[in-house]
Amino acid sequence: MDRVGIGTTSPVSDIHTVSNSDHIITHQSTTSGADIRMNFRDSGNTDQGGIHYLFNGNSLKFITGTSERMRLDNAGNVGIGTTSPAAEI
């Protein structure tokens, strides 16, 4: 498997980034309202979890298996087992 190094010529993992200041990785969509997702798949190509940023509602949702388990909304409310958080932690 090929390794990708950004800021290094000797990557030690599949994607290895090195920075001498704040470390920022940016994922950007050029489609208005499109969500940004980081999914975790098993060897059978099945998503087993993920972290999704929802532009509509400005929130993050955390998924295990195929179910949303937690959501953090733009007001700082955290909901566990609900898609409508109503309380800050």
Distance bins in CASP14 RR format, pairs under 12 A and 6 or more apart:
PFRMAT RR
TARGET T0000
AUTHOR 0000-0000-0000
RMODE 2
METHOD distances of the structure
MODEL  1
1 11 0 0 0 0 0 1 0 0 0 0 0
1 13 0 0 0 0 0 1 0 0 0 0 0
1 14 1 0 0 1 0 0 0 0 0 0 0
1 15 0 0 0 0 0 1 0 0 0 0 0
2 11 0 0 0 0 1 0 0 0 0 0 0
2 13 0 0 0 0 0 1 0 0 0 0 0
2 14 0 0 0 0 1 0 0 0 0 0 0
2 15 0 0 0 0 0 1 0 0 0 0 0
2 16 0 0 0 0 0 1 0 0 0 0 0
3 9 0 0 0 0 0 1 0 0 0 0 0
3 10 0 0 0 0 1 0 0 0 0 0 0
3 11 1 1 0 0 0 0 0 0 0 0 0
3 12 1 0 0 1 0 0 0 0 0 0 0
3 13 1 0 0 1 0 0 0 0 0 0 0
3 14 1 0 1 0 0 0 0 0 0 0 0
3 15 1 0 0 1 0 0 0 0 0 0 0
3 16 1 0 0 1 0 0 0 0 0 0 0
3 17 0 0 0 0 0 1 0 0 0 0 0
4 10 0 0 0 0 0 1 0 0 0 0 0
4 11 1 0 0 1 0 0 0 0 0 0 0
4 12 0 0 0 0 0 1 0 0 0 0 0
4 13 0 0 0 0 1 0 0 0 0 0 0
4 14 1 0 0 1 0 0 0 0 0 0 0
4 15 1 0 1 0 0 0 0 0 0 0 0
4 16 1 0 0 1 0 0 0 0 0 0 0
4 17 0 0 0 0 1 0 0 0 0 0 0
4 18 0 0 0 0 0 1 0 0 0 0 0
5 11 1 1 0 0 0 0 0 0 0 0 0
5 12 0 0 0 0 1 0 0 0 0 0 0
5 13 0 0 0 0 1 0 0 0 0 0 0
5 14 0 0 0 0 1 0 0 0 0 0 0
5 15 1 0 0 1 0 0 0 0 0 0 0
5 16 1 0 1 0 0 0 0 0 0 0 0
5 17 1 0 0 1 0 0 0 0 0 0 0
5 18 1 0 0 1 0 0 0 0 0 0 0
5 19 0 0 0 0 0 1 0 0 0 0 0
6 13 0 0 0 0 0 1 0 0 0 0 0
6 15 1 0 0 1 0 0 0 0 0 0 0
6 16 1 0 0 1 0 0 0 0 0 0 0
6 17 1 0 1 0 0 0 0 0 0 0 0
6 18 1 0 0 1 0 0 0 0 0 0 0
6 19 0 0 0 0 1 0 0 0 0 0 0
6 23 0 0 0 0 0 1 0 0 0 0 0
6 24 0 0 0 0 0 1 0 0 0 0 0
6 25 0 0 0 0 1 0 0 0 0 0 0
6 26 0 0 0 0 0 1 0 0 0 0 0
7 15 0 0 0 0 0 1 0 0 0 0 0
7 16 0 0 0 0 1 0 0 0 0 0 0
7 17 1 0 0 1 0 0 0 0 0 0 0
7 18 1 0 1 0 0 0 0 0 0 0 0
7 19 1 0 0 1 0 0 0 0 0 0 0
7 20 0 0 0 0 1 0 0 0 0 0 0
7 21 0 0 0 0 0 1 0 0 0 0 0
7 23 0 0 0 0 0 1 0 0 0 0 0
8 15 0 0 0 0 0 1 0 0 0 0 0
8 16 1 0 1 0 0 0 0 0 0 0 0
8 17 1 0 0 1 0 0 0 0 0 0 0
8 18 1 0 1 0 0 0 0 0 0 0 0
8 19 0 0 0 0 1 0 0 0 0 0 0
8 20 0 0 0 0 0 1 0 0 0 0 0
9 16 0 0 0 0 0 1 0 0 0 0 0
9 18 0 0 0 0 1 0 0 0 0 0 0
10 16 0 0 0 0 1 0 0 0 0 0 0
10 18 0 0 0 0 1 0 0 0 0 0 0
11 17 0 0 0 0 1 0 0 0 0 0 0
11 18 0 0 0 0 1 0 0 0 0 0 0
12 18 0 0 0 0 0 1 0 0 0 0 0
15 25 0 0 0 0 1 0 0 0 0 0 0
16 23 0 0 0 0 0 1 0 0 0 0 0
16 25 0 0 0 0 0 1 0 0 0 0 0
17 23 1 0 0 1 0 0 0 0 0 0 0
17 24 0 0 0 0 1 0 0 0 0 0 0
17 25 1 0 0 1 0 0 0 0 0 0 0
17 26 0 0 0 0 0 1 0 0 0 0 0
19 25 0 0 0 0 1 0 0 0 0 0 0
25 36 0 0 0 0 0 1 0 0 0 0 0
25 38 0 0 0 0 0 1 0 0 0 0 0
26 36 0 0 0 0 1 0 0 0 0 0 0
26 53 0 0 0 0 0 1 0 0 0 0 0
27 34 0 0 0 0 0 1 0 0 0 0 0
27 35 0 0 0 0 0 1 0 0 0 0 0
27 36 1 0 1 0 0 0 0 0 0 0 0
27 37 0 0 0 0 1 0 0 0 0 0 0
27 38 1 0 0 1 0 0 0 0 0 0 0
27 51 0 0 0 0 0 1 0 0 0 0 0
27 52 0 0 0 0 0 1 0 0 0 0 0
27 53 0 0 0 0 1 0 0 0 0 0 0
27 55 0 0 0 0 0 1 0 0 0 0 0
28 34 0 0 0 0 1 0 0 0 0 0 0
28 36 1 0 0 1 0 0 0 0 0 0 0
28 53 0 0 0 0 0 1 0 0 0 0 0
28 55 0 0 0 0 0 1 0 0 0 0 0
29 35 1 0 0 1 0 0 0 0 0 0 0
29 36 1 0 1 0 0 0 0 0 0 0 0
29 37 0 0 0 0 1 0 0 0 0 0 0
29 52 0 0 0 0 0 1 0 0 0 0 0
29 53 0 0 0 0 1 0 0 0 0 0 0
29 54 0 0 0 0 0 1 0 0 0 0 0
29 55 1 0 0 1 0 0 0 0 0 0 0
30 36 0 0 0 0 0 1 0 0 0 0 0
31 55 0 0 0 0 1 0 0 0 0 0 0
32 55 1 0 0 1 0 0 0 0 0 0 0
32 56 0 0 0 0 0 1 0 0 0 0 0
33 53 0 0 0 0 0 1 0 0 0 0 0
33 54 0 0 0 0 1 0 0 0 0 0 0
33 55 1 0 1 0 0 0 0 0 0 0 0
33 56 1 0 0 1 0 0 0 0 0 0 0
33 57 0 0 0 0 1 0 0 0 0 0 0
33 58 0 0 0 0 0 1 0 0 0 0 0
34 52 0 0 0 0 0 1 0 0 0 0 0
34 53 0 0 0 0 0 1 0 0 0 0 0
34 54 0 0 0 0 0 1 0 0 0 0 0
34 55 1 0 0 1 0 0 0 0 0 0 0
34 56 0 0 0 0 1 0 0 0 0 0 0
35 50 0 0 0 0 0 1 0 0 0 0 0
35 51 0 0 0 0 0 1 0 0 0 0 0
35 52 1 0 1 0 0 0 0 0 0 0 0
35 53 1 0 0 1 0 0 0 0 0 0 0
35 54 1 0 1 0 0 0 0 0 0 0 0
35 55 1 0 0 1 0 0 0 0 0 0 0
35 56 1 0 0 1 0 0 0 0 0 0 0
35 57 0 0 0 0 0 1 0 0 0 0 0
35 58 0 0 0 0 0 1 0 0 0 0 0
35 59 0 0 0 0 0 1 0 0 0 0 0
35 60 0 0 0 0 0 1 0 0 0 0 0
35 61 0 0 0 0 1 0 0 0 0 0 0
35 63 0 0 0 0 0 1 0 0 0 0 0
36 50 0 0 0 0 0 1 0 0 0 0 0
36 51 0 0 0 0 1 0 0 0 0 0 0
36 52 1 0 0 1 0 0 0 0 0 0 0
36 53 1 0 1 0 0 0 0 0 0 0 0
36 54 0 0 0 0 1 0 0 0 0 0 0
36 55 1 0 0 1 0 0 0 0 0 0 0
36 58 0 0 0 0 0 1 0 0 0 0 0
36 59 0 0 0 0 0 1 0 0 0 0 0
36 60 0 0 0 0 1 0 0 0 0 0 0
36 61 0 0 0 0 0 1 0 0 0 0 0
37 47 0 0 0 0 1 0 0 0 0 0 0
37 49 0 0 0 0 1 0 0 0 0 0 0
37 50 1 0 0 1 0 0 0 0 0 0 0
37 51 1 0 0 1 0 0 0 0 0 0 0
37 52 1 0 1 0 0 0 0 0 0 0 0
37 53 1 0 0 1 0 0 0 0 0 0 0
37 54 0 0 0 0 1 0 0 0 0 0 0
37 55 0 0 0 0 0 1 0 0 0 0 0
37 60 0 0 0 0 0 1 0 0 0 0 0
37 61 0 0 0 0 1 0 0 0 0 0 0
37 62 0 0 0 0 0 1 0 0 0 0 0
37 63 0 0 0 0 1 0 0 0 0 0 0
38 47 0 0 0 0 0 1 0 0 0 0 0
38 49 0 0 0 0 1 0 0 0 0 0 0
38 50 1 0 1 0 0 0 0 0 0 0 0
38 51 1 0 1 0 0 0 0 0 0 0 0
38 52 1 0 0 1 0 0 0 0 0 0 0
38 53 0 0 0 0 1 0 0 0 0 0 0
38 60 0 0 0 0 0 1 0 0 0 0 0
38 61 0 0 0 0 0 1 0 0 0 0 0
38 62 0 0 0 0 0 1 0 0 0 0 0
38 63 0 0 0 0 0 1 0 0 0 0 0
39 45 0 0 0 0 0 1 0 0 0 0 0
39 46 0 0 0 0 1 0 0 0 0 0 0
39 47 1 0 1 0 0 0 0 0 0 0 0
39 48 0 0 0 0 1 0 0 0 0 0 0
39 49 1 0 0 1 0 0 0 0 0 0 0
39 50 1 0 1 0 0 0 0 0 0 0 0
39 51 0 0 0 0 1 0 0 0 0 0 0
39 52 0 0 0 0 1 0 0 0 0 0 0
39 62 0 0 0 0 0 1 0 0 0 0 0
39 63 0 0 0 0 1 0 0 0 0 0 0
39 64 0 0 0 0 0 1 0 0 0 0 0
39 65 0 0 0 0 0 1 0 0 0 0 0
39 66 0 0 0 0 0 1 0 0 0 0 0
40 46 0 0 0 0 0 1 0 0 0 0 0
40 47 1 0 0 1 0 0 0 0 0 0 0
40 48 1 0 1 0 0 0 0 0 0 0 0
40 49 1 0 1 0 0 0 0 0 0 0 0
40 50 1 0 1 0 0 0 0 0 0 0 0
40 51 0 0 0 0 1 0 0 0 0 0 0
40 52 0 0 0 0 0 1 0 0 0 0 0
40 62 0 0 0 0 0 1 0 0 0 0 0
40 63 0 0 0 0 1 0 0 0 0 0 0
40 64 0 0 0 0 1 0 0 0 0 0 0
40 65 0 0 0 0 1 0 0 0 0 0 0
41 47 1 0 1 0 0 0 0 0 0 0 0
41 48 1 0 0 1 0 0 0 0 0 0 0
41 49 0 0 0 0 1 0 0 0 0 0 0
41 50 0 0 0 0 1 0 0 0 0 0 0
41 65 0 0 0 0 0 1 0 0 0 0 0
42 48 1 0 1 0 0 0 0 0 0 0 0
42 49 0 0 0 0 1 0 0 0 0 0 0
42 65 0 0 0 0 1 0 0 0 0 0 0
46 65 0 0 0 0 1 0 0 0 0 0 0
46 66 0 0 0 0 1 0 0 0 0 0 0
47 63 1 0 0 1 0 0 0 0 0 0 0
47 64 0 0 0 0 0 1 0 0 0 0 0
47 65 1 0 0 1 0 0 0 0 0 0 0
47 66 1 0 0 1 0 0 0 0 0 0 0
47 67 0 0 0 0 0 1 0 0 0 0 0
48 63 0 0 0 0 1 0 0 0 0 0 0
48 64 1 0 0 1 0 0 0 0 0 0 0
48 65 1 0 1 0 0 0 0 0 0 0 0
48 66 0 0 0 0 1 0 0 0 0 0 0
48 67 0 0 0 0 0 1 0 0 0 0 0
49 61 0 0 0 0 0 1 0 0 0 0 0
49 62 0 0 0 0 1 0 0 0 0 0 0
49 63 1 0 1 0 0 0 0 0 0 0 0
49 64 1 0 1 0 0 0 0 0 0 0 0
49 65 1 0 1 0 0 0 0 0 0 0 0
49 66 0 0 0 0 1 0 0 0 0 0 0
49 67 0 0 0 0 1 0 0 0 0 0 0
49 68 0 0 0 0 1 0 0 0 0 0 0
49 69 0 0 0 0 1 0 0 0 0 0 0
49 70 0 0 0 0 0 1 0 0 0 0 0
50 60 0 0 0 0 0 1 0 0 0 0 0
50 61 0 0 0 0 1 0 0 0 0 0 0
50 62 1 0 0 1 0 0 0 0 0 0 0
50 63 1 0 1 0 0 0 0 0 0 0 0
50 64 1 0 0 1 0 0 0 0 0 0 0
50 65 0 0 0 0 1 0 0 0 0 0 0
50 66 0 0 0 0 0 1 0 0 0 0 0
50 67 0 0 0 0 0 1 0 0 0 0 0
50 68 0 0 0 0 1 0 0 0 0 0 0
50 69 0 0 0 0 1 0 0 0 0 0 0
50 70 0 0 0 0 0 1 0 0 0 0 0
51 59 0 0 0 0 0 1 0 0 0 0 0
51 60 1 0 0 1 0 0 0 0 0 0 0
51 61 1 0 0 1 0 0 0 0 0 0 0
51 62 1 0 1 0 0 0 0 0 0 0 0
51 63 1 0 0 1 0 0 0 0 0 0 0
51 64 0 0 0 0 0 1 0 0 0 0 0
51 68 0 0 0 0 0 1 0 0 0 0 0
51 69 0 0 0 0 0 1 0 0 0 0 0
51 70 0 0 0 0 1 0 0 0 0 0 0
51 71 0 0 0 0 0 1 0 0 0 0 0
51 72 0 0 0 0 0 1 0 0 0 0 0
52 59 0 0 0 0 1 0 0 0 0 0 0
52 60 1 0 0 1 0 0 0 0 0 0 0
52 61 1 0 1 0 0 0 0 0 0 0 0
52 62 0 0 0 0 1 0 0 0 0 0 0
52 63 1 0 0 1 0 0 0 0 0 0 0
52 68 0 0 0 0 1 0 0 0 0 0 0
52 69 0 0 0 0 0 1 0 0 0 0 0
52 70 0 0 0 0 0 1 0 0 0 0 0
52 71 0 0 0 0 1 0 0 0 0 0 0
52 72 0 0 0 0 0 1 0 0 0 0 0
52 83 0 0 0 0 0 1 0 0 0 0 0
53 59 1 0 0 1 0 0 0 0 0 0 0
53 60 1 0 1 0 0 0 0 0 0 0 0
53 61 0 0 0 0 1 0 0 0 0 0 0
53 62 0 0 0 0 0 1 0 0 0 0 0
53 71 0 0 0 0 0 1 0 0 0 0 0
53 72 0 0 0 0 0 1 0 0 0 0 0
53 73 0 0 0 0 0 1 0 0 0 0 0
53 74 0 0 0 0 0 1 0 0 0 0 0
54 60 1 0 0 1 0 0 0 0 0 0 0
54 61 1 0 0 1 0 0 0 0 0 0 0
54 62 0 0 0 0 0 1 0 0 0 0 0
54 63 0 0 0 0 0 1 0 0 0 0 0
54 68 0 0 0 0 0 1 0 0 0 0 0
54 71 0 0 0 0 1 0 0 0 0 0 0
54 72 0 0 0 0 0 1 0 0 0 0 0
54 73 0 0 0 0 1 0 0 0 0 0 0
54 74 0 0 0 0 1 0 0 0 0 0 0
54 83 0 0 0 0 1 0 0 0 0 0 0
55 74 0 0 0 0 0 1 0 0 0 0 0
56 73 0 0 0 0 0 1 0 0 0 0 0
56 74 0 0 0 0 0 1 0 0 0 0 0
57 71 0 0 0 0 0 1 0 0 0 0 0
57 72 0 0 0 0 0 1 0 0 0 0 0
57 73 1 0 0 1 0 0 0 0 0 0 0
57 74 1 0 0 1 0 0 0 0 0 0 0
57 75 0 0 0 0 0 1 0 0 0 0 0
57 77 0 0 0 0 0 1 0 0 0 0 0
57 83 0 0 0 0 0 1 0 0 0 0 0
57 84 0 0 0 0 0 1 0 0 0 0 0
57 85 0 0 0 0 0 1 0 0 0 0 0
58 71 0 0 0 0 0 1 0 0 0 0 0
58 72 0 0 0 0 0 1 0 0 0 0 0
58 73 1 0 0 1 0 0 0 0 0 0 0
58 74 1 1 0 0 0 0 0 0 0 0 0
58 75 0 0 0 0 1 0 0 0 0 0 0
58 76 0 0 0 0 0 1 0 0 0 0 0
58 77 0 0 0 0 0 1 0 0 0 0 0
59 68 0 0 0 0 0 1 0 0 0 0 0
59 70 0 0 0 0 0 1 0 0 0 0 0
59 71 1 0 1 0 0 0 0 0 0 0 0
59 72 1 0 0 1 0 0 0 0 0 0 0
59 73 1 0 1 0 0 0 0 0 0 0 0
59 74 1 0 0 1 0 0 0 0 0 0 0
59 75 0 0 0 0 1 0 0 0 0 0 0
59 76 0 0 0 0 1 0 0 0 0 0 0
59 77 0 0 0 0 1 0 0 0 0 0 0
59 78 0 0 0 0 0 1 0 0 0 0 0
59 79 0 0 0 0 1 0 0 0 0 0 0
59 82 0 0 0 0 0 1 0 0 0 0 0
59 83 0 0 0 0 1 0 0 0 0 0 0
59 84 0 0 0 0 0 1 0 0 0 0 0
59 85 0 0 0 0 1 0 0 0 0 0 0
60 68 0 0 0 0 0 1 0 0 0 0 0
60 69 0 0 0 0 0 1 0 0 0 0 0
60 70 0 0 0 0 1 0 0 0 0 0 0
60 71 1 0 0 1 0 0 0 0 0 0 0
60 72 1 0 1 0 0 0 0 0 0 0 0
60 73 0 0 0 0 1 0 0 0 0 0 0
60 74 0 0 0 0 1 0 0 0 0 0 0
60 76 0 0 0 0 0 1 0 0 0 0 0
60 77 0 0 0 0 0 1 0 0 0 0 0
60 78 0 0 0 0 1 0 0 0 0 0 0
60 79 0 0 0 0 0 1 0 0 0 0 0
60 83 0 0 0 0 0 1 0 0 0 0 0
60 85 0 0 0 0 0 1 0 0 0 0 0
61 67 0 0 0 0 0 1 0 0 0 0 0
61 68 1 0 1 0 0 0 0 0 0 0 0
61 69 0 0 0 0 1 0 0 0 0 0 0
61 70 1 0 0 1 0 0 0 0 0 0 0
61 71 1 0 1 0 0 0 0 0 0 0 0
61 72 1 0 0 1 0 0 0 0 0 0 0
61 73 0 0 0 0 1 0 0 0 0 0 0
61 78 0 0 0 0 0 1 0 0 0 0 0
61 79 0 0 0 0 1 0 0 0 0 0 0
61 80 0 0 0 0 0 1 0 0 0 0 0
61 81 0 0 0 0 0 1 0 0 0 0 0
61 82 0 0 0 0 0 1 0 0 0 0 0
61 83 1 0 0 1 0 0 0 0 0 0 0
61 84 0 0 0 0 0 1 0 0 0 0 0
61 85 0 0 0 0 0 1 0 0 0 0 0
62 68 1 0 0 1 0 0 0 0 0 0 0
62 69 1 0 1 0 0 0 0 0 0 0 0
62 70 1 0 1 0 0 0 0 0 0 0 0
62 71 1 0 0 1 0 0 0 0 0 0 0
62 72 0 0 0 0 1 0 0 0 0 0 0
62 78 0 0 0 0 0 1 0 0 0 0 0
62 79 0 0 0 0 1 0 0 0 0 0 0
62 80 0 0 0 0 1 0 0 0 0 0 0
62 81 0 0 0 0 0 1 0 0 0 0 0
62 83 0 0 0 0 0 1 0 0 0 0 0
62 85 0 0 0 0 0 1 0 0 0 0 0
63 69 1 0 0 1 0 0 0 0 0 0 0
63 70 0 0 0 0 1 0 0 0 0 0 0
63 71 0 0 0 0 1 0 0 0 0 0 0
63 81 0 0 0 0 0 1 0 0 0 0 0
63 83 0 0 0 0 0 1 0 0 0 0 0
64 70 0 0 0 0 1 0 0 0 0 0 0
64 80 0 0 0 0 0 1 0 0 0 0 0
64 81 0 0 0 0 0 1 0 0 0 0 0
67 80 0 0 0 0 0 1 0 0 0 0 0
67 81 0 0 0 0 1 0 0 0 0 0 0
67 82 0 0 0 0 0 1 0 0 0 0 0
67 83 0 0 0 0 0 1 0 0 0 0 0
68 79 0 0 0 0 1 0 0 0 0 0 0
68 80 0 0 0 0 0 1 0 0 0 0 0
68 81 1 0 0 1 0 0 0 0 0 0 0
68 82 0 0 0 0 1 0 0 0 0 0 0
68 83 1 0 0 1 0 0 0 0 0 0 0
68 84 0 0 0 0 0 1 0 0 0 0 0
68 85 0 0 0 0 0 1 0 0 0 0 0
69 78 0 0 0 0 0 1 0 0 0 0 0
69 79 0 0 0 0 1 0 0 0 0 0 0
69 80 1 0 0 1 0 0 0 0 0 0 0
69 81 1 0 0 1 0 0 0 0 0 0 0
69 82 0 0 0 0 1 0 0 0 0 0 0
69 83 0 0 0 0 0 1 0 0 0 0 0
70 77 0 0 0 0 0 1 0 0 0 0 0
70 78 1 0 0 1 0 0 0 0 0 0 0
70 79 1 0 1 0 0 0 0 0 0 0 0
70 80 1 0 1 0 0 0 0 0 0 0 0
70 81 1 0 0 1 0 0 0 0 0 0 0
70 82 0 0 0 0 1 0 0 0 0 0 0
70 83 0 0 0 0 1 0 0 0 0 0 0
70 85 0 0 0 0 1 0 0 0 0 0 0
70 89 0 0 0 0 0 1 0 0 0 0 0
71 77 0 0 0 0 1 0 0 0 0 0 0
71 78 1 0 0 1 0 0 0 0 0 0 0
71 79 1 0 1 0 0 0 0 0 0 0 0
71 80 0 0 0 0 1 0 0 0 0 0 0
71 81 0 0 0 0 1 0 0 0 0 0 0
71 82 1 0 0 1 0 0 0 0 0 0 0
71 83 1 0 1 0 0 0 0 0 0 0 0
71 84 1 0 0 1 0 0 0 0 0 0 0
71 85 1 0 1 0 0 0 0 0 0 0 0
71 86 0 0 0 0 0 1 0 0 0 0 0
71 87 0 0 0 0 0 1 0 0 0 0 0
72 78 1 0 1 0 0 0 0 0 0 0 0
72 79 1 0 0 1 0 0 0 0 0 0 0
72 80 0 0 0 0 0 1 0 0 0 0 0
72 82 0 0 0 0 0 1 0 0 0 0 0
72 83 0 0 0 0 0 1 0 0 0 0 0
72 85 1 0 0 1 0 0 0 0 0 0 0
72 87 0 0 0 0 0 1 0 0 0 0 0
72 88 0 0 0 0 0 1 0 0 0 0 0
72 89 0 0 0 0 1 0 0 0 0 0 0
73 79 0 0 0 0 1 0 0 0 0 0 0
73 82 0 0 0 0 0 1 0 0 0 0 0
73 83 0 0 0 0 1 0 0 0 0 0 0
73 84 0 0 0 0 1 0 0 0 0 0 0
73 85 1 0 1 0 0 0 0 0 0 0 0
73 86 0 0 0 0 1 0 0 0 0 0 0
73 87 0 0 0 0 0 1 0 0 0 0 0
73 88 0 0 0 0 1 0 0 0 0 0 0
73 89 0 0 0 0 0 1 0 0 0 0 0
74 85 0 0 0 0 0 1 0 0 0 0 0
75 84 0 0 0 0 0 1 0 0 0 0 0
75 85 0 0 0 0 1 0 0 0 0 0 0
75 86 0 0 0 0 1 0 0 0 0 0 0
75 87 0 0 0 0 0 1 0 0 0 0 0
75 88 1 0 0 1 0 0 0 0 0 0 0
76 85 1 0 0 1 0 0 0 0 0 0 0
76 86 0 0 0 0 0 1 0 0 0 0 0
76 87 0 0 0 0 1 0 0 0 0 0 0
76 88 1 0 1 0 0 0 0 0 0 0 0
76 89 0 0 0 0 1 0 0 0 0 0 0
77 83 0 0 0 0 0 1 0 0 0 0 0
77 84 0 0 0 0 1 0 0 0 0 0 0
77 85 1 1 0 0 0 0 0 0 0 0 0
77 86 1 0 0 1 0 0 0 0 0 0 0
77 87 1 0 1 0 0 0 0 0 0 0 0
77 88 1 0 1 0 0 0 0 0 0 0 0
77 89 0 0 0 0 1 0 0 0 0 0 0
78 84 0 0 0 0 0 1 0 0 0 0 0
78 85 1 0 1 0 0 0 0 0 0 0 0
78 86 0 0 0 0 1 0 0 0 0 0 0
78 87 1 0 0 1 0 0 0 0 0 0 0
78 88 1 0 0 1 0 0 0 0 0 0 0
78 89 1 0 1 0 0 0 0 0 0 0 0
79 85 1 1 0 0 0 0 0 0 0 0 0
79 86 1 0 0 1 0 0 0 0 0 0 0
79 87 1 0 0 1 0 0 0 0 0 0 0
79 88 0 0 0 0 1 0 0 0 0 0 0
79 89 0 0 0 0 1 0 0 0 0 0 0
80 86 0 0 0 0 0 1 0 0 0 0 0
80 87 0 0 0 0 1 0 0 0 0 0 0
80 89 0 0 0 0 1 0 0 0 0 0 0
END
